[in-house]
Amino acid sequence: FQKMDYFCATAVILYSIYLCCVRTLGLRRPGVSSMVGVLLILTFTSHVSYLTFVSFDYGYNMAANVSIGMVNLLWWLCWCWQNRRTLPYWWKCVLVVLLLHGLALLELLDFPPLLWVFDAHAVWHLSTVPVHVLFYSFLIDDSLYLLNTEKMGVKVE
């Protein structure tokens, strides 16, 4: 189950990068978004294949996830900065991205279990639950914005 947890974490980060790519480029350049999607799928497949068939290297896995996590962080923050004047809900995205990356320190800075039960990994999973509620709220706001601008015939850049 540990491998599945690591693979899922990688998939979630890569999917977030894809979602950001589609949100920033896909509306104007769907071909580029598709190519990025293929690149991300190949990255995921290579990562999982290496960990499964070559060496289950925890250090490599963490380094890879931190690296793609930084791409995710910076891309979303750039998108938020560019849209801060036009999208009143931009702050939700900033807060989600900063909270998730800040909470990721629980994974990186492991500590002994609290009360002999809650280790850093368990606390990480528990602490991310409310953040996803805020992310869902952001996604609803952004989807409604896109639907409304499409109905009004406004071209979203």
VOTIRO-456484 format. One line per field, with one value per residue: chain; x, y, z of N, C-alpha, C, O in turn; residue in three letters. Coordinates in Angstrom, 1 decimal, always signed. Each point is the difference from the previous one (the first is absolute). Example, Ala and Ser with C-alpha at 12.3 -4.5 7.8 and 13.67 -1.06 7.14 Angstrom:
c <- A:A
n_x <- +13.2:-1.4
n_y <- -5.7:+1.1
n_z <- +7.8:-1.4
ca_x <- -0.9:+0.9
ca_y <- +1.2:+1.1
ca_z <- +0.0:+0.0
c_x <- +0.9:-0.8
c_y <- +1.2:+1.1
c_z <- +0.0:+0.8
o_x <- +1.0:+0.5
o_y <- +0.0:+1.1
o_z <- +0.7:+0.1
r <- ALA:SER
***
This chain:
c <- A:A:A:A:A:A:A:A:A:A:A:A:A:A:A:A:A:A:A:A:A:A:A:A:A:A:A:A:A:A:A:A:A:A:A:A:A:A:A:A:A:A:A:A:A:A:A:A:A:A:A:A:A:A:A:A:A:A:A:A:A:A:A:A:A:A:A:A:A:A:A:A:A:A:A:A:A:A:A:A:A:A:A:A:A:A:A:A:A:A:A:A:A:A:A:A:A:A:A:A:A:A:A:A:A:A:A:A:A:A:A:A:A:A:A:A:A:A:A:A:A:A:A:A:A:A:A:A:A:A:A:A:A:A:A:A:A:A:A:A:A:A:A:A:A:A:A:A:A:A:A:A:A:A:A:A:A
n_x <- +0.8:+1.7:+0.3:-1.4:+0.7:+1.6:-0.7:-0.9:+1.4:+1.0:-1.0:+0.1:+1.9:+0.4:-1.1:+1.1:+1.6:-0.5:-0.4:+1.8:+0.8:-1.0:+0.6:+1.9:+0.2:-0.5:+0.1:+2.1:+0.7:-1.9:+0.4:-0.2:-2.0:-0.7:+0.6:-1.0:-2.0:+0.2:+0.2:-1.9:-1.1:+0.7:-0.7:-2.1:-0.5:+0.6:-1.3:-2.0:+0.1:+0.3:-1.7:-0.9:+0.5:-0.3:-1.2:-0.2:+0.1:+0.3:+2.1:+0.5:-0.6:+1.3:+1.8:-0.3:-0.2:+1.9:+1.1:-0.7:+0.8:+2.2:+0.4:-0.2:+1.6:+1.9:-0.1:+0.0:+2.0:+1.2:-0.5:+0.8:+2.1:+0.4:-0.2:+2.0:+0.9:+0.9:+1.8:-2.2:-0.1:+0.5:-1.2:-1.9:-0.2:-0.4:-2.1:-1.4:+0.1:-0.9:-2.2:-0.9:+0.2:-1.7:-2.1:+0.3:-0.4:-2.2:-0.6:-0.2:-1.8:+1.0:-2.0:+1.2:-0.3:-1.6:+0.9:+2.0:-0.6:+0.0:-0.1:+2.2:+0.8:+0.4:+1.9:+1.8:+0.3:+0.9:+2.2:+0.5:-0.3:+0.8:+1.9:-0.1:-0.1:+1.8:+1.1:-0.7:+0.6:+2.1:+0.2:-0.7:+1.3:+1.6:-0.6:-0.2:+1.9:+1.0:-0.9:+0.7:+2.0:-0.1:-0.8:+1.6:+0.6:-0.2:+1.1:-0.3:+0.5
n_y <- -1.2:-1.1:-2.1:-1.5:-0.7:-1.6:-2.2:-0.9:-0.7:-2.0:-2.0:-0.5:-0.9:-2.2:-1.3:-0.2:-1.5:-2.2:-0.7:-0.4:-2.0:-1.7:-0.2:-1.1:-2.2:-1.3:+1.6:+0.1:-1.1:-0.1:+1.2:+2.2:+1.0:+0.2:+1.8:+1.9:+0.3:+0.6:+2.2:+1.2:+0.1:+1.4:+2.2:+0.6:+0.3:+2.0:+1.8:+0.2:+0.9:+2.3:+1.5:+0.1:+1.3:+2.1:+2.0:-1.7:+1.5:-0.8:-0.7:-2.1:-1.8:-0.5:-1.2:-2.2:-1.2:-0.6:-1.7:-2.2:-0.9:-0.6:-2.0:-2.0:-0.7:-0.9:-2.1:-1.6:-0.6:-1.4:-2.2:-1.1:-0.6:-1.8:-1.6:+0.5:+0.4:-1.9:-0.7:+0.4:-1.3:+1.8:+1.6:-0.1:+1.1:+2.2:+0.8:+0.0:+1.6:+2.0:+0.3:+0.2:+2.0:+1.5:-0.2:+1.0:+2.0:+0.2:+0.7:+2.2:+1.1:-1.7:-0.9:+0.4:-2.2:+1.1:+0.6:+0.5:+2.2:+1.8:-1.6:+0.1:-2.1:-1.0:+0.4:-1.1:-2.2:-0.5:+0.1:-2.0:-1.3:+0.7:-1.0:-2.1:+0.1:+0.3:-1.9:-1.4:+0.6:-0.7:-2.1:-0.2:+0.6:-1.5:-1.7:+0.4:+0.0:-1.9:-1.0:+0.8:-0.7:-2.0:-0.2:+0.5:-2.2:-0.4:+1.5:-2.2:+1.8
n_z <- +0.0:+1.0:-0.6:+0.9:+2.0:+0.1:-0.2:+1.9:+1.6:-0.3:+0.6:+2.1:+0.8:-0.3:+1.5:+2.0:+0.0:+0.3:+2.1:+1.2:-0.1:+1.0:+2.2:+0.3:+0.1:+1.8:+1.5:+0.8:+1.9:-1.1:-1.8:+0.3:-0.1:-2.1:-1.1:+0.4:-1.1:-2.2:-0.4:+0.0:-1.9:-1.6:+0.2:-0.5:-2.2:-0.8:+0.3:-1.0:-2.1:-0.2:+0.3:-2.0:-1.8:+0.6:+0.2:+1.5:-1.7:+2.1:+0.3:-0.8:+1.2:+1.8:-0.4:-0.2:+1.8:+1.0:-0.9:+0.2:+1.9:-0.2:-1.0:+1.1:+1.4:-0.7:-0.5:+1.6:+1.0:-1.3:+0.2:+1.7:+0.0:-1.2:+1.5:+0.6:-2.0:-0.8:+1.1:-0.2:-1.7:-1.1:+1.1:-1.1:-1.9:+0.0:+0.4:-1.8:-1.6:+0.4:-0.3:-2.1:-1.0:+0.4:-1.0:-1.9:+0.8:-0.3:-2.0:-0.4:+0.8:-1.1:+0.4:+1.8:+0.0:-1.3:+1.9:-0.8:-0.3:+1.2:-1.6:-0.3:+0.0:+1.9:+1.1:-0.7:+0.5:+1.9:+0.1:-0.8:+1.8:+2.0:+0.2:+0.7:+2.2:+1.2:+0.5:+1.6:+2.1:+0.7:+0.8:+2.1:+1.7:+0.6:+1.3:+2.2:+1.2:+0.6:+1.8:+2.0:+0.8:+1.0:+2.1:+1.5:+0.1:+2.2:-1.1:+0.3:+1.2
ca_x <- -0.8:+0.8:+0.3:-1.2:+0.0:+1.0:-0.3:-1.1:+0.5:+0.6:-1.1:-0.8:+0.8:+0.0:-1.3:-0.2:+0.8:-0.8:-1.1:+0.5:+0.4:-1.2:-0.6:+0.8:+0.3:-1.0:-1.1:+0.5:+0.9:-0.3:+1.0:+1.1:-0.4:+0.0:+1.4:+0.4:-0.6:+0.7:+1.3:-0.3:-0.3:+1.3:+0.8:-0.6:+0.3:+1.5:+0.2:-0.6:+0.8:+1.3:-0.2:-0.6:+0.8:+1.4:+0.4:-1.0:+0.9:-0.8:+0.7:-0.3:-1.4:-0.2:+0.7:-0.8:-1.3:+0.3:+0.3:-1.2:-0.8:+0.4:-0.6:-1.4:-0.1:+0.4:-1.0:-1.3:+0.2:+0.1:-1.3:-0.7:+0.5:-0.5:-1.5:-0.4:-0.8:-1.2:-0.7:-0.1:+0.2:+1.4:+0.6:-0.3:+1.1:+1.2:+0.0:+0.0:+1.3:+1.0:-0.3:+0.4:+1.4:+0.5:-0.3:+0.9:+1.1:-0.2:+0.6:+1.5:+0.6:-0.7:+0.2:-0.5:-1.4:-0.6:-0.8:+0.4:-1.0:+0.0:+1.3:+0.0:-0.8:-1.4:-0.4:+0.0:-1.2:-1.1:+0.1:-0.3:-1.4:-0.7:+0.6:-0.7:-1.3:+0.3:+0.4:-1.3:-0.7:+0.7:-0.3:-1.3:+0.0:+0.7:-0.9:-1.2:+0.5:+0.2:-1.3:-0.6:+0.7:-0.3:-1.3:+0.0:+0.8:+1.3:+1.1:+0.8:+1.5
ca_y <- +1.2:+1.1:+0.3:+0.6:+1.4:+0.9:+0.2:+0.9:+1.3:+0.5:+0.3:+1.2:+1.1:+0.1:+0.4:+1.4:+0.7:-0.1:+0.8:+1.3:+0.2:+0.1:+1.2:+1.2:-0.1:-0.8:+0.7:+0.6:-0.9:-1.3:-0.9:+0.1:-0.7:-1.4:-0.5:+0.0:-1.1:-1.2:+0.0:-0.4:-1.5:-0.7:+0.2:-0.9:-1.3:-0.2:+0.1:-1.2:-1.2:-0.1:-0.4:-1.3:-1.0:+0.2:+0.1:+0.8:+0.9:+1.0:+1.3:+0.4:+0.3:+1.3:+1.0:+0.2:+0.6:+1.4:+0.7:+0.3:+0.9:+1.4:+0.5:+0.3:+1.2:+1.3:+0.2:+0.5:+1.4:+0.9:+0.2:+0.8:+1.3:+0.5:+0.1:+0.6:+1.2:-0.3:-1.2:+0.3:-1.2:-0.4:-0.2:-1.4:-0.8:+0.3:-0.6:-1.5:-0.4:+0.3:-1.0:-1.4:-0.1:+0.1:-1.2:-1.0:+0.0:-1.1:-1.1:+0.2:+0.2:-1.1:+0.0:-1.2:+0.1:+0.7:-1.0:-1.3:-0.4:+0.9:+0.4:+1.1:-0.3:+0.0:+1.4:+0.6:-0.4:+0.6:+1.4:+0.4:-0.1:+1.3:+0.7:-0.4:+0.7:+1.3:-0.2:-0.2:+1.3:+0.8:-0.6:+0.4:+1.4:+0.2:-0.6:+1.0:+1.1:-0.4:-0.2:+1.3:+0.8:-0.6:+0.3:+1.5:+0.2:+0.6:-0.9:+0.0:-0.1
ca_z <- +0.0:+0.1:-1.4:-0.6:+0.6:-0.7:-1.4:-0.1:+0.3:-1.3:-1.0:+0.4:-0.3:-1.5:-0.5:+0.3:-1.0:-1.2:+0.2:-0.1:-1.4:-0.7:+0.4:-0.5:-1.5:-0.7:-0.6:-1.2:-0.7:+0.4:-0.5:+0.9:+1.2:-0.2:+0.0:+1.4:+0.6:-0.4:+0.7:+1.4:+0.1:-0.2:+1.2:+1.0:-0.4:+0.2:+1.5:+0.6:-0.5:+0.7:+1.3:+0.0:-0.6:+0.1:+1.4:+0.8:+0.7:+0.7:-0.2:-1.4:-0.1:+0.6:-0.8:-1.3:+0.4:+0.4:-1.2:-0.7:+0.9:-0.2:-1.2:+0.3:+0.9:-0.8:-1.1:+0.6:+0.5:-1.1:-0.6:+1.0:-0.1:-1.2:+0.0:+1.2:-0.2:-0.7:+0.6:+1.5:+0.8:-0.2:+1.3:+0.4:-0.6:+0.7:+1.3:-0.1:-0.5:+1.1:+1.1:-0.3:+0.0:+1.4:+0.8:-0.6:+0.9:+1.0:-0.7:-0.1:+1.4:+0.7:+1.5:+0.7:+0.1:+1.1:+0.8:-0.5:-1.0:-1.2:-0.5:-0.9:-1.2:+0.4:+0.2:-1.4:-0.7:+0.8:-0.1:-1.4:-0.2:-0.2:-1.1:-1.2:+0.0:-0.6:-1.4:-0.7:-0.1:-1.1:-1.3:-0.3:-0.4:-1.3:-1.0:-0.2:-0.7:-1.3:-0.6:-0.2:-1.1:-1.3:-0.3:-0.4:-1.2:+0.4:-0.3:+1.2:-0.4
c_x <- +0.9:+0.4:-1.2:-0.2:+0.9:-0.4:-1.2:+0.4:+0.6:-1.0:-0.8:+0.8:+0.0:-1.3:-0.3:+0.8:-0.8:-1.2:+0.4:+0.3:-1.3:-0.7:+0.7:+0.2:-1.1:-1.1:+0.4:+0.8:-0.3:+1.0:+1.2:-0.4:+0.0:+1.4:+0.6:-0.6:+0.7:+1.3:-0.2:-0.3:+1.2:+0.9:-0.5:+0.3:+1.4:+0.3:-0.5:+0.8:+1.3:-0.2:-0.4:+1.0:+1.5:+0.4:-1.1:+0.8:-0.8:+0.6:-0.3:-1.5:-0.3:+0.5:-0.9:-1.3:+0.2:+0.2:-1.2:-0.9:+0.4:-0.5:-1.5:-0.2:+0.2:-1.0:-1.3:+0.1:+0.1:-1.4:-0.9:+0.4:-0.5:-1.5:-0.5:-1.0:-1.4:-0.9:-0.1:+0.3:+1.5:+0.7:-0.2:+1.1:+1.3:+0.1:+0.1:+1.5:+1.0:-0.2:+0.5:+1.5:+0.6:-0.2:+0.9:+1.3:-0.2:+0.6:+1.5:+0.7:-0.7:+0.3:-0.6:-1.5:-0.5:-0.9:+0.2:-1.0:+0.2:+1.4:-0.2:-0.9:-1.5:-0.5:-0.1:-1.4:-1.2:-0.1:-0.4:-1.5:-0.7:+0.5:-0.7:-1.4:+0.1:+0.4:-1.2:-0.8:+0.6:-0.4:-1.5:-0.1:+0.6:-0.9:-1.1:+0.5:+0.2:-1.3:-0.7:+0.6:-0.2:-1.4:-0.1:+0.8:+1.3:+1.1:+1.0:+1.5:+0.7
c_y <- +1.3:+0.5:+0.8:+1.4:+0.9:+0.2:+0.9:+1.4:+0.6:+0.3:+1.2:+1.2:+0.3:+0.4:+1.5:+0.9:+0.0:+1.0:+1.5:+0.3:+0.2:+1.4:+1.2:-0.1:-0.7:+0.7:+0.7:-0.9:-1.5:-1.0:-0.1:-0.8:-1.5:-0.6:+0.0:-1.2:-1.3:+0.0:-0.3:-1.4:-0.8:+0.2:-0.9:-1.4:-0.4:-0.1:-1.3:-1.3:-0.1:-0.5:-1.5:-1.1:+0.1:+0.1:+0.9:+1.0:+1.2:+1.4:+0.5:+0.5:+1.3:+1.1:+0.3:+0.7:+1.4:+0.8:+0.3:+0.8:+1.4:+0.6:+0.3:+1.3:+1.3:+0.3:+0.5:+1.4:+1.0:+0.3:+0.9:+1.4:+0.7:+0.3:+0.7:+1.2:-0.3:-1.1:+0.3:-1.2:-0.5:-0.4:-1.5:-0.9:+0.2:-0.7:-1.5:-0.4:+0.2:-1.0:-1.4:-0.2:+0.2:-1.3:-1.2:-0.1:-1.2:-1.3:+0.0:+0.0:-1.0:+0.2:-1.2:+0.1:+0.7:-1.0:-1.4:-0.5:+0.8:+0.4:+1.2:-0.3:+0.0:+1.4:+0.8:-0.3:+0.7:+1.5:+0.5:+0.0:+1.3:+0.9:-0.3:+0.5:+1.4:-0.1:-0.3:+1.2:+0.9:-0.6:+0.3:+1.4:+0.2:-0.6:+0.9:+1.2:-0.3:-0.2:+1.3:+0.8:-0.7:+0.3:+1.5:+0.2:+0.7:-1.0:+0.1:-0.2:-0.6
c_z <- +0.0:-1.4:-0.6:+0.6:-0.7:-1.4:-0.1:+0.3:-1.3:-1.0:+0.3:-0.3:-1.6:-0.5:+0.3:-1.0:-1.3:+0.1:-0.1:-1.5:-0.9:+0.3:-0.6:-1.5:-0.8:-0.7:-1.3:-0.8:+0.5:-0.4:+1.0:+1.3:-0.2:+0.0:+1.4:+0.8:-0.3:+0.7:+1.5:+0.2:-0.2:+1.3:+1.1:-0.3:+0.3:+1.5:+0.7:-0.5:+0.8:+1.4:+0.2:-0.5:+0.2:+1.5:+0.7:+0.9:+0.6:-0.3:-1.4:-0.1:+0.6:-0.8:-1.2:+0.4:+0.4:-1.3:-0.8:+0.8:-0.1:-1.3:+0.1:+0.8:-0.8:-1.1:+0.5:+0.5:-1.1:-0.6:+1.0:-0.1:-1.3:+0.0:+1.2:-0.1:-0.7:+0.7:+1.5:+0.9:-0.2:+1.3:+0.5:-0.5:+0.7:+1.4:+0.0:-0.4:+1.2:+1.2:-0.3:-0.1:+1.3:+0.8:-0.5:+0.9:+1.1:-0.6:+0.0:+1.4:+0.9:+1.5:+0.6:+0.2:+1.3:+0.7:-0.5:-1.1:-1.3:-0.4:-1.0:-1.2:+0.3:+0.2:-1.3:-0.6:+0.7:-0.3:-1.4:-0.3:-0.2:-1.1:-1.3:-0.1:-0.6:-1.5:-0.9:-0.2:-1.1:-1.3:-0.4:-0.5:-1.4:-1.1:-0.3:-0.8:-1.5:-0.8:-0.3:-1.1:-1.4:-0.4:-0.6:-1.3:+0.2:-0.3:+1.2:-0.5:+1.2
o_x <- -0.5:+0.0:+0.2:-0.4:-0.3:+0.2:-0.1:-0.5:-0.2:+0.0:-0.3:-0.6:-0.1:+0.0:-0.6:-0.4:-0.1:-0.3:-0.7:-0.2:+0.0:-0.5:-0.6:+0.0:-0.2:-0.5:-0.8:+0.0:+0.8:+0.3:+0.6:+0.8:+0.3:+0.3:+0.7:+0.7:+0.2:+0.5:+0.9:+0.4:+0.2:+0.6:+0.8:+0.4:+0.3:+0.7:+0.8:+0.3:+0.4:+0.7:+0.2:+0.2:+0.8:+0.7:-0.3:+0.3:-0.5:-0.8:-0.4:-0.3:-0.7:-0.6:-0.2:-0.4:-0.8:-0.4:-0.2:-0.8:-0.9:-0.3:-0.5:-0.9:-0.8:-0.3:-0.5:-0.9:-0.5:-0.3:-0.7:-0.8:-0.4:-0.5:-1.2:-0.8:-0.9:-1.2:+1.1:+0.1:+0.3:+0.9:+0.8:+0.5:+0.8:+1.0:+0.7:+0.5:+0.8:+0.9:+0.6:+0.5:+1.1:+0.9:+0.2:+0.7:+1.0:+0.5:+0.7:+1.1:-0.7:+1.0:-0.8:-0.5:+0.6:-0.8:-0.9:-0.1:+0.0:+0.6:-1.1:-0.7:-0.8:-1.1:-0.9:-0.7:-0.9:-1.1:-0.4:-0.5:-0.7:-0.7:-0.2:-0.5:-0.8:-0.4:-0.2:-0.6:-0.7:-0.3:-0.2:-0.6:-0.5:+0.0:-0.4:-0.7:-0.4:-0.1:-0.6:-0.7:-0.1:-0.2:-0.8:+0.1:+0.7:-0.1:+0.5:+0.3:+1.3
o_y <- +1.0:+1.2:+1.0:+0.9:+1.1:+1.2:+0.8:+1.0:+1.2:+1.1:+0.8:+1.0:+1.1:+0.8:+0.7:+1.0:+1.1:+0.7:+0.8:+1.1:+0.9:+0.6:+1.0:+1.1:+0.4:-0.5:+0.2:+0.1:-0.5:-1.0:-1.0:-0.7:-0.7:-1.0:-0.9:-0.6:-0.8:-1.1:-0.7:-0.7:-1.0:-1.0:-0.7:-0.8:-1.1:-0.9:-0.6:-0.9:-1.1:-0.9:-0.6:-1.0:-0.9:-0.9:+1.1:-0.4:+0.8:+0.9:+1.2:+1.0:+0.8:+1.1:+1.1:+0.9:+0.9:+1.2:+1.2:+0.8:+0.9:+1.1:+1.1:+0.8:+0.9:+1.1:+1.0:+0.8:+1.1:+1.1:+0.9:+0.9:+1.2:+0.9:+0.0:+0.3:+0.7:-0.1:-0.1:+0.1:-1.1:-0.9:-0.5:-0.9:-0.9:-0.7:-0.6:-1.0:-0.9:-0.5:-0.6:-1.0:-0.6:-0.4:-0.9:-1.0:-0.5:-0.9:-1.0:-0.5:+0.4:+0.5:-0.7:+1.1:-0.2:-0.7:-0.8:-1.2:-0.5:+0.9:+0.4:+0.9:+0.5:+0.4:+0.8:+0.9:+0.5:+0.6:+1.2:+0.6:+0.2:+0.8:+0.8:+0.2:+0.4:+0.9:+0.6:+0.3:+0.6:+0.8:+0.3:+0.3:+0.8:+0.5:+0.2:+0.5:+0.7:+0.4:+0.2:+0.6:+0.7:+0.3:+0.3:+1.1:+0.4:-1.1:+1.0:-0.9:-0.1
o_z <- -0.5:-0.3:-0.7:-0.8:-0.3:-0.5:-1.0:-0.7:-0.3:-0.7:-0.9:-0.5:-0.4:-1.0:-0.8:-0.4:-0.7:-1.0:-0.7:-0.5:-0.8:-0.9:-0.4:-0.7:-1.2:-1.0:-0.9:-1.3:+0.7:+0.7:+0.2:+0.6:+0.9:+0.5:+0.4:+0.8:+0.9:+0.5:+0.6:+1.0:+0.7:+0.4:+0.7:+1.0:+0.5:+0.4:+0.7:+0.8:+0.3:+0.5:+1.0:+0.7:-0.2:+0.5:-0.5:+1.2:-0.8:-0.2:-0.2:-0.6:-0.6:-0.2:-0.4:-0.7:-0.3:-0.1:-0.4:-0.6:+0.0:-0.1:-0.4:-0.4:+0.0:-0.2:-0.6:-0.2:+0.2:-0.3:-0.5:+0.0:+0.1:-0.7:+0.3:+0.9:+0.1:-0.3:+0.7:+1.2:+0.5:+0.0:+0.7:+0.6:+0.2:+0.3:+0.8:+0.7:+0.2:+0.6:+0.9:+0.5:+0.4:+0.8:+0.7:-0.1:+0.5:+0.7:+0.2:+0.1:+0.9:+0.4:-0.6:+0.1:+1.1:-0.6:+0.2:-0.3:-1.1:+0.6:-0.3:-0.5:-0.8:-0.4:-0.2:-0.5:-0.6:-0.1:-0.2:-1.0:-1.0:-0.6:-0.9:-1.1:-0.8:-0.8:-1.1:-1.0:-0.8:-1.0:-1.1:-1.0:-0.8:-1.1:-1.2:-0.9:-0.9:-1.1:-1.1:-0.8:-1.0:-1.2:-0.9:-0.5:-1.0:+0.5:+0.4:-0.7:-0.1
r <- PHE:GLN:LYS:MET:ASP:TYR:PHE:CYS:ALA:THR:ALA:VAL:ILE:LEU:TYR:SER:ILE:TYR:LEU:CYS:CYS:VAL:ARG:THR:LEU:GLY:LEU:ARG:ARG:PRO:GLY:VAL:SER:SER:MET:VAL:GLY:VAL:LEU:LEU:ILE:LEU:THR:PHE:THR:SER:HIS:VAL:SER:TYR:LEU:THR:PHE:VAL:SER:PHE:ASP:TYR:GLY:TYR:ASN:MET:ALA:ALA:ASN:VAL:SER:ILE:GLY:MET:VAL:ASN:LEU:LEU:TRP:TRP:LEU:CYS:TRP:CYS:TRP:GLN:ASN:ARG:ARG:THR:LEU:PRO:TYR:TRP:TRP:LYS:CYS:VAL:LEU:VAL:VAL:LEU:LEU:LEU:HIS:GLY:LEU:ALA:LEU:LEU:GLU:LEU:LEU:ASP:PHE:PRO:PRO:LEU:LEU:TRP:VAL:PHE:ASP:ALA:HIS:ALA:VAL:TRP:HIS:LEU:SER:THR:VAL:PRO:VAL:HIS:VAL:LEU:PHE:TYR:SER:PHE:LEU:ILE:ASP:ASP:SER:LEU:TYR:LEU:LEU:ASN:THR:GLU:LYS:MET:GLY:VAL:LYS:VAL:GLU
***
